[in-house]
């Protein structure tokens, strides 16, 4: 059981580390972000790290559940998981560090698609793991709206 706990914590730590690294690398762009015209429904800035931490914890638990499942289809599911995590990382850098808001939105469209594919793949391995990814898909959908608003309002 102790090994399982360490493995679960490692799976949770991975997306959290990706998020922390992306946040650290894009920290310089936060000052500019605060000067942008944002959608009226944009949450306060302090809420974003809380939401992302919660989502990354769900993602880590979900990916652990897949990794801990019988081998049937889990390799493809974990490949999709890794790819969407990479897209998430790149999108954050493109938006906050490079300030290419339209490109960030295009990356977000691909991210959304791969999250959806991941959820479908997770479902075939472990439906509960797939369900844990639904809040992430919903948040990325809302983030797409916020990102597009930045494109049009600035």
KOLTOR-882207 format. One line per field, with one value per residue: residue number from 1; x, y, z of N, C-alpha, C, CB in turn. Coordinates in Angstrom, 1 decimal. Glycine has a CB too. Example, Ala and Ser with C-alpha at 12.3 -4.5 7.8 and 13.67 -1.06 7.14 Angstrom:
BEGIN
k: 1:2
n_x: 13.2:12.8
n_y: -5.7:-2.2
n_z: 7.8:7.1
ca_x: 12.3:13.7
ca_y: -4.5:-1.1
ca_z: 7.8:7.1
c_x: 13.2:12.9
c_y: -3.3:0.0
c_z: 7.8:7.9
cb_x: 11.3:14.1
cb_y: -4.5:-0.6
cb_z: 9.0:5.7
***
This chain:
BEGIN
k: 1:2:3:4:5:6:7:8:9:10:11:12:13:14:15:16:17:18:19:20:21:22:23:24:25:26:27:28:29:30:31:32:33:34:35:36:37:38:39:40:41:42:43:44:45:46:47:48:49:50:51:52:53:54:55:56:57:58:59:60:61:62:63:64:65:66:67:68:69:70:71:72:73:74:75:76:77:78:79:80:81:82:83:84:85:86:87:88:89:90:91:92:93:94:95:96:97:98:99:100:101:102:103:104:105:106:107:108:109:110:111:112:113:114:115:116:117:118:119:120:121:122:123:124:125:126:127:128:129:130:131:132:133:134:135:136:137:138:139:140:141:142:143:144:145:146:147:148:149:150:151:152:153:154
n_x: 0.8:2.0:3.8:2.0:0.8:3.0:3.4:0.9:1.1:3.3:2.2:0.3:2.0:3.3:1.6:1.1:3.8:4.3:2.5:3.4:6.0:5.3:3.9:6.0:7.8:6.3:5.8:6.7:4.9:2.6:2.2:1.7:-0.6:-2.5:-3.0:-4.5:-7.6:-10.2:-12.6:-15.9:-16.7:-14.5:-12.7:-11.3:-7.8:-6.4:-7.8:-7.2:-4.8:-5.7:-7.8:-6.5:-4.7:-6.4:-7.5:-5.2:-4.6:-6.8:-6.3:-3.9:-4.6:-6.5:-4.9:-3.2:-5.0:-5.5:-2.9:-2.7:-4.4:-5.5:-3.5:-4.9:-5.5:-4.4:-1.9:-2.2:-4.1:-2.6:-0.6:-2.1:-2.8:-0.3:0.4:-1.6:-1.1:1.4:0.6:-1.0:1.0:2.6:0.7:0.2:2.7:2.9:0.7:1.1:3.9:4.9:2.9:1.3:-1.7:-3.7:-2.5:-2.2:-4.9:-5.5:-3.8:-5.1:-7.5:-6.6:-5.7:-8.2:-9.4:-7.7:-7.9:-10.5:-10.3:-8.6:-10.3:-12.2:-10.6:-9.7:-12.1:-12.6:-10.8:-11.0:-13.8:-14.3:-11.9:-12.0:-14.3:-13.2:-11.8:-13.6:-14.2:-11.9:-12.0:-14.3:-13.3:-11.2:-12.7:-14.1:-11.8:-11.0:-13.0:-12.3:-9.7:-10.2:-11.7:-9.7:-8.2:-10.0:-10.6:-8.3
n_y: -1.2:1.2:1.7:2.2:4.6:6.3:6.2:7.2:9.8:10.7:10.7:12.7:14.8:15.3:16.8:19.0:20.0:20.6:22.7:24.5:25.0:26.2:28.4:29.7:30.2:31.9:34.1:36.7:37.8:38.3:40.9:42.4:41.1:42.0:44.5:44.2:44.3:42.5:39.8:40.4:38.4:37.4:35.7:36.8:37.3:36.0:33.6:31.8:30.2:28.6:27.2:25.9:24.3:22.6:21.3:20.1:18.3:16.6:15.7:14.3:12.3:10.9:10.1:8.4:6.4:5.3:4.4:2.5:0.5:-2.5:-3.6:-3.2:-1.0:1.2:2.3:4.0:5.8:7.0:8.1:10.1:11.6:12.6:14.1:16.1:17.4:18.5:20.3:22.0:23.2:24.5:26.2:28.0:29.3:30.5:32.2:33.8:34.4:34.9:36.4:36.0:35.9:35.0:32.8:31.3:30.7:29.1:26.9:26.2:25.2:22.9:21.7:21.3:19.5:17.3:16.8:16.0:13.6:12.2:11.8:10.2:8.0:7.3:6.6:4.1:2.6:3.1:4.3:6.1:7.5:8.9:10.5:12.2:14.0:15.7:18.2:19.6:19.7:21.3:23.7:24.4:24.9:27.2:28.8:29.1:30.8:33.1:33.5:34.1:36.4:38.1:38.2:39.6:42.0:43.4
n_z: 0.0:0.7:-1.3:-3.4:-2.5:-2.8:-5.5:-6.4:-5.4:-6.9:-9.5:-9.1:-8.5:-11.0:-12.9:-11.3:-11.0:-13.7:-14.1:-12.1:-13.1:-15.6:-14.8:-13.4:-15.5:-17.0:-15.4:-15.8:-17.6:-16.3:-15.3:-17.6:-18.4:-16.5:-17.4:-19.6:-21.6:-20.4:-20.5:-19.3:-17.6:-16.5:-14.0:-10.8:-10.6:-8.5:-8.2:-10.3:-9.9:-7.8:-8.9:-11.1:-9.6:-8.3:-10.5:-11.6:-9.6:-9.7:-12.3:-11.9:-10.1:-11.7:-13.9:-12.5:-11.8:-14.3:-15.0:-13.1:-13.8:-15.5:-18.4:-20.8:-23.3:-21.9:-22.5:-24.8:-23.7:-21.7:-23.3:-24.7:-22.5:-21.6:-23.9:-24.0:-21.7:-22.3:-24.4:-22.8:-21.2:-23.2:-24.2:-22.1:-21.9:-24.5:-24.3:-21.9:-21.7:-24.3:-25.4:-27.5:-28.3:-30.1:-31.3:-29.0:-28.5:-30.6:-30.1:-27.8:-28.8:-30.0:-27.7:-26.3:-28.0:-27.7:-25.0:-24.9:-26.5:-24.8:-22.6:-23.7:-24.3:-21.7:-20.6:-21.7:-20.3:-17.6:-16.3:-14.1:-13.9:-16.3:-15.8:-13.8:-15.3:-16.5:-15.2:-15.9:-18.8:-19.0:-17.7:-19.5:-21.7:-20.9:-20.4:-23.0:-24.0:-22.5:-23.4:-26.1:-25.9:-25.0:-27.3:-29.0:-27.6:-27.3
ca_x: 0.0:2.8:4.3:0.9:0.7:4.1:3.1:-0.2:1.7:4.2:1.3:-0.3:3.1:3.7:0.9:1.4:5.1:4.2:1.8:4.3:7.0:4.7:3.7:7.3:8.4:5.5:5.5:7.0:3.8:1.5:2.0:1.0:-2.0:-3.3:-3.4:-5.4:-9.0:-10.6:-14.0:-16.5:-16.9:-13.2:-12.5:-10.2:-6.5:-6.0:-8.6:-6.7:-3.9:-6.5:-8.6:-5.5:-4.1:-7.5:-7.6:-4.0:-4.7:-7.7:-5.6:-2.9:-5.4:-7.1:-3.8:-2.8:-6.0:-5.3:-1.7:-2.8:-5.4:-4.9:-2.9:-5.8:-5.7:-3.9:-0.8:-2.8:-4.7:-1.5:0.1:-2.9:-2.7:1.0:0.4:-2.5:-0.3:2.4:-0.1:-1.4:2.2:3.0:-0.3:0.5:3.9:2.6:-0.2:1.6:5.3:5.1:1.8:0.6:-3.0:-4.4:-1.8:-2.5:-6.2:-5.4:-3.2:-6.2:-8.4:-6.0:-5.7:-9.5:-9.6:-6.9:-8.5:-11.7:-9.8:-8.1:-11.4:-12.8:-9.7:-9.8:-13.4:-12.4:-9.9:-11.6:-14.8:-14.2:-10.8:-12.5:-15.2:-12.4:-11.3:-14.7:-14.0:-10.8:-12.5:-15.2:-12.5:-10.5:-13.7:-14.3:-10.6:-11.1:-13.8:-11.5:-8.6:-10.7:-12.0:-8.4:-7.9:-10.9:-10.7:-7.0
ca_y: 0.0:2.4:2.0:2.7:6.0:7.1:6.2:8.2:11.2:11.0:11.0:14.0:15.8:15.6:17.9:20.2:20.5:21.2:23.9:25.4:25.4:27.1:29.6:30.4:30.7:33.0:35.1:38.1:38.2:38.6:42.4:42.8:40.5:42.8:45.7:43.9:44.3:41.1:39.5:40.8:37.2:36.9:35.6:37.5:36.7:35.1:32.4:30.9:29.2:27.6:26.3:25.0:23.3:21.6:20.5:19.3:17.2:15.7:15.0:13.4:11.1:10.3:9.4:7.3:5.4:4.7:3.7:1.3:-0.4:-3.6:-3.0:-3.0:0.4:2.2:3.0:5.1:6.8:7.8:8.9:11.2:12.4:13.3:15.1:17.2:18.1:19.3:21.4:22.9:23.9:25.3:27.3:29.0:30.1:31.3:33.3:34.7:34.8:35.4:37.4:35.6:35.5:34.2:31.5:30.6:30.2:28.0:25.8:25.8:24.4:21.5:21.1:20.9:18.3:16.2:16.5:15.2:12.3:11.6:11.4:9.0:6.9:7.0:5.9:2.6:1.9:3.3:5.4:7.1:8.3:9.8:11.5:13.2:14.9:16.6:19.6:20.1:20.0:22.5:24.9:24.7:25.5:28.6:29.5:29.4:32.0:34.2:33.8:34.7:37.7:38.9:38.5:40.6:43.2:44.1
ca_z: 0.0:0.8:-2.7:-4.1:-2.1:-3.4:-7.0:-6.6:-5.2:-8.1:-10.6:-8.8:-8.6:-12.3:-13.5:-10.5:-11.4:-15.0:-13.8:-11.4:-14.1:-16.6:-14.0:-13.1:-16.7:-17.6:-14.4:-16.3:-18.4:-15.5:-15.2:-18.8:-18.4:-15.6:-18.1:-20.8:-21.5:-20.2:-20.6:-18.0:-16.7:-16.1:-12.6:-10.3:-10.9:-7.5:-8.3:-11.3:-9.4:-7.0:-9.9:-11.8:-8.6:-8.1:-11.7:-11.7:-8.6:-10.4:-13.5:-11.4:-9.6:-12.9:-14.6:-11.6:-11.9:-15.6:-14.9:-12.1:-14.4:-16.4:-19.6:-22.0:-23.8:-21.0:-23.1:-25.6:-22.8:-21.0:-24.3:-24.9:-21.3:-21.7:-25.0:-23.7:-20.6:-23.0:-25.0:-21.8:-20.8:-24.3:-24.4:-21.0:-22.3:-25.6:-23.9:-20.9:-21.9:-25.6:-25.6:-28.8:-27.8:-31.1:-31.3:-27.7:-28.6:-31.6:-29.3:-26.8:-29.6:-30.1:-26.3:-26.0:-28.7:-27.1:-23.7:-25.2:-26.9:-23.6:-21.8:-24.3:-24.1:-20.3:-20.3:-22.1:-19.3:-16.2:-16.4:-13.0:-14.2:-17.3:-15.2:-13.1:-16.3:-17.0:-14.8:-16.7:-20.1:-18.8:-17.5:-20.7:-22.6:-20.4:-20.7:-24.5:-24.1:-21.9:-24.3:-27.3:-25.5:-25.0:-28.7:-29.6:-26.8:-27.2
c_x: 0.9:3.4:3.2:0.7:1.8:3.8:2.0:0.3:2.6:3.3:0.6:0.8:3.4:2.9:1.0:2.7:5.0:3.5:2.7:5.4:6.5:4.5:5.0:7.9:7.6:5.2:5.7:5.8:2.6:1.2:1.3:-0.4:-2.9:-3.7:-4.3:-6.8:-9.5:-12.1:-14.6:-16.7:-15.6:-13.1:-11.4:-8.9:-6.1:-6.7:-8.0:-5.7:-4.6:-7.2:-7.6:-5.0:-5.1:-7.6:-6.4:-4.0:-5.7:-7.1:-4.6:-3.6:-5.9:-6.0:-3.2:-3.7:-5.9:-4.0:-1.8:-3.9:-4.7:-4.4:-3.8:-6.0:-5.1:-2.7:-1.2:-3.4:-3.6:-0.7:-0.7:-2.8:-1.4:1.0:-0.5:-1.8:0.7:1.7:-0.5:-0.2:2.6:2.0:-0.1:1.7:3.6:1.7:0.5:3.0:5.5:4.0:1.2:-0.7:-3.8:-3.8:-2.1:-4.0:-6.2:-4.8:-4.3:-7.2:-7.9:-6.0:-7.1:-9.8:-8.9:-7.4:-9.8:-11.3:-9.3:-9.3:-12.1:-11.9:-9.7:-11.0:-13.3:-11.6:-10.6:-12.5:-14.6:-13.0:-11.2:-13.4:-14.4:-11.8:-12.3:-14.5:-12.9:-11.2:-13.4:-14.4:-11.8:-11.5:-13.9:-13.0:-10.5:-11.9:-13.0:-10.4:-9.1:-11.2:-10.8:-8.0:-8.7:-10.9:-9.4:-6.4
c_y: 1.3:2.8:2.6:4.2:6.8:7.2:7.2:9.6:11.6:11.4:12.4:15.1:16.2:16.8:19.2:20.8:21.2:22.6:25.0:25.9:26.4:28.4:30.4:31.0:31.8:34.1:36.5:38.6:38.6:40.1:42.9:42.3:41.4:44.1:45.5:44.1:42.9:41.0:39.9:39.6:36.7:36.8:36.4:36.7:35.7:33.7:31.4:29.9:28.2:26.7:25.4:23.9:22.2:20.7:19.6:18.1:16.1:14.9:14.0:12.1:10.3:9.5:8.2:6.1:4.6:3.8:2.4:0.3:-1.5:-3.0:-2.7:-1.5:1.5:3.0:4.2:6.2:7.6:8.6:10.2:12.2:13.3:14.4:16.3:18.1:19.0:20.5:22.4:23.8:24.9:26.5:28.4:29.9:31.0:32.5:34.3:35.2:35.5:36.4:37.2:35.0:34.7:32.8:30.6:30.0:29.1:26.7:25.3:24.9:23.0:20.9:20.6:19.6:17.1:15.8:15.6:13.7:11.5:11.0:10.2:7.8:6.4:6.2:4.4:1.9:1.9:4.5:6.5:8.0:9.3:10.9:12.6:14.2:15.9:18.0:20.3:20.6:21.3:23.8:25.3:25.4:27.0:29.4:29.9:30.7:33.2:34.5:34.5:36.1:38.6:39.2:39.6:42.0:44.0:44.2
c_z: 0.0:-0.5:-3.6:-3.8:-2.8:-4.9:-7.2:-6.5:-6.3:-9.3:-10.3:-8.9:-10.0:-12.9:-12.6:-10.8:-12.8:-14.9:-13.1:-12.3:-15.1:-16.0:-13.8:-14.4:-17.4:-16.6:-14.9:-17.1:-17.6:-15.3:-16.4:-18.8:-17.6:-16.3:-19.3:-20.5:-21.5:-20.3:-19.2:-17.0:-16.2:-14.6:-12.1:-10.4:-9.8:-7.5:-9.3:-10.7:-8.5:-7.9:-10.6:-10.8:-8.4:-9.3:-11.9:-10.7:-9.2:-11.5:-13.0:-10.9:-10.7:-13.6:-13.8:-11.8:-13.2:-15.5:-14.0:-12.6:-15.2:-17.7:-20.8:-22.3:-23.0:-21.6:-24.0:-24.7:-22.1:-22.0:-24.6:-23.7:-21.3:-22.8:-24.6:-22.6:-21.3:-23.7:-24.0:-21.4:-21.9:-24.4:-23.3:-21.4:-23.5:-25.2:-23.0:-21.1:-23.2:-26.1:-27.0:-28.5:-28.8:-31.2:-30.1:-27.8:-29.6:-30.9:-28.3:-27.6:-29.7:-28.7:-26.0:-26.7:-28.1:-25.7:-23.9:-25.6:-25.7:-22.7:-22.4:-24.1:-22.6:-20.0:-20.7:-21.1:-18.0:-16.3:-15.3:-13.3:-15.3:-16.7:-14.4:-14.0:-16.8:-16.5:-15.6:-18.1:-20.0:-18.6:-18.7:-21.7:-22.2:-20.6:-22.2:-24.7:-23.6:-22.9:-25.6:-27.0:-25.5:-26.4:-29.3:-28.9:-26.8:-28.6
cb_x: -0.9:4.0:4.8:-0.4:0.7:5.4:2.7:-1.3:2.5:5.1:0.2:-0.9:4.3:3.5:-0.6:1.4:6.1:3.3:0.5:4.9:7.6:3.4:3.0:8.3:8.5:4.2:6.4:8.2:3.4:1.7:3.4:1.8:-2.0:-2.6:-2.1:-5.2:-9.7:-10.2:-14.3:-17.9:-17.7:-12.1:-12.3:-10.4:-5.5:-6.3:-10.0:-5.9:-2.8:-7.5:-9.3:-4.4:-3.8:-8.8:-7.7:-2.7:-5.2:-9.0:-4.9:-2.1:-6.5:-7.7:-2.7:-2.7:-7.4:-5.1:-0.6:-3.3:-6.3:-6.0:-1.8:-7.1:-7.1:-3.5:0.0:-3.8:-5.6:-0.5:0.2:-4.4:-2.7:2.1:-0.2:-3.9:0.3:3.1:-1.3:-1.9:3.4:3.0:-1.7:0.7:5.1:1.8:-1.4:1.5:6.2:5.2:2.3:1.5:-3.8:-4.4:-0.3:-2.5:-7.1:-4.5:-2.0:-6.8:-8.7:-4.6:-5.4:-10.5:-9.1:-5.4:-8.9:-12.5:-8.7:-7.2:-12.5:-13.0:-8.3:-9.7:-14.5:-11.8:-8.5:-10.4:-16.2:-14.0:-9.6:-13.3:-16.1:-11.3:-10.7:-16.0:-13.7:-9.6:-13.3:-16.1:-11.5:-9.8:-15.1:-14.6:-9.4:-11.7:-15.1:-11.0:-7.9:-11.9:-12.7:-7.3:-8.1:-12.3:-11.2:-6.1
cb_y: 0.0:2.1:0.7:2.0:6.1:6.3:4.8:7.9:11.2:9.8:9.9:14.0:15.3:14.4:17.6:19.8:19.3:20.3:23.7:24.7:24.2:26.5:29.4:29.4:29.6:32.4:34.8:38.1:37.2:38.0:43.1:42.3:39.1:43.1:46.4:42.4:45.1:40.6:38.0:41.5:36.2:37.7:34.1:37.9:37.7:35.7:32.7:31.7:29.8:28.4:27.2:25.8:24.0:22.3:21.4:20.1:17.7:16.4:16.1:14.0:11.6:11.3:10.4:7.7:5.9:5.7:4.6:1.9:0.4:-4.7:-3.9:-3.7:0.6:1.7:2.0:4.5:6.0:6.8:8.1:10.8:11.5:12.4:14.5:16.8:17.1:18.4:20.8:22.2:22.9:24.6:26.7:28.3:29.1:30.5:32.7:34.1:33.6:34.3:38.8:34.6:36.7:34.9:31.6:31.5:31.4:28.3:26.3:27.0:25.0:21.6:22.2:22.0:18.5:16.5:17.8:15.8:12.4:12.5:12.5:9.2:7.3:8.2:6.5:2.5:2.6:3.6:4.8:6.4:7.5:9.0:10.8:12.4:14.2:16.0:19.7:19.1:18.8:22.2:24.6:23.5:24.7:28.6:28.6:28.3:31.9:33.8:32.4:33.9:37.8:38.1:37.2:40.1:42.9:43.3
cb_z: 1.2:1.8:-3.3:-3.9:-0.6:-3.2:-7.5:-5.6:-3.9:-8.5:-10.7:-7.3:-7.9:-13.2:-13.6:-9.0:-11.4:-16.0:-13.0:-10.2:-14.8:-17.2:-12.7:-12.5:-17.7:-18.1:-13.2:-17.1:-19.4:-14.1:-15.0:-20.1:-17.8:-14.3:-18.6:-21.2:-22.7:-18.8:-20.9:-18.3:-17.5:-16.7:-12.1:-8.8:-11.0:-6.1:-8.7:-12.3:-8.5:-6.1:-10.9:-12.4:-7.3:-7.8:-12.9:-11.4:-7.2:-10.9:-14.3:-10.3:-8.7:-13.8:-15.0:-10.1:-11.8:-16.7:-14.3:-10.8:-15.4:-16.7:-20.0:-21.8:-24.0:-19.7:-24.0:-26.6:-21.7:-20.3:-25.6:-25.1:-20.0:-22.0:-26.3:-23.2:-19.6:-24.1:-25.8:-20.5:-20.6:-25.6:-24.2:-19.7:-22.6:-26.7:-23.2:-19.5:-21.7:-26.6:-25.4:-29.7:-27.5:-32.5:-31.5:-26.5:-29.2:-32.8:-28.5:-26.2:-31.0:-30.6:-25.3:-26.5:-30.2:-27.0:-22.9:-26.4:-28.0:-22.8:-21.7:-25.9:-24.5:-19.4:-21.2:-23.5:-19.3:-15.2:-16.4:-11.7:-14.7:-18.4:-14.2:-12.4:-17.4:-16.6:-13.3:-16.8:-20.7:-17.7:-16.3:-21.3:-22.5:-18.9:-20.3:-25.3:-23.3:-20.5:-24.7:-27.9:-24.1:-24.3:-29.6:-29.7:-25.5:-26.3
***
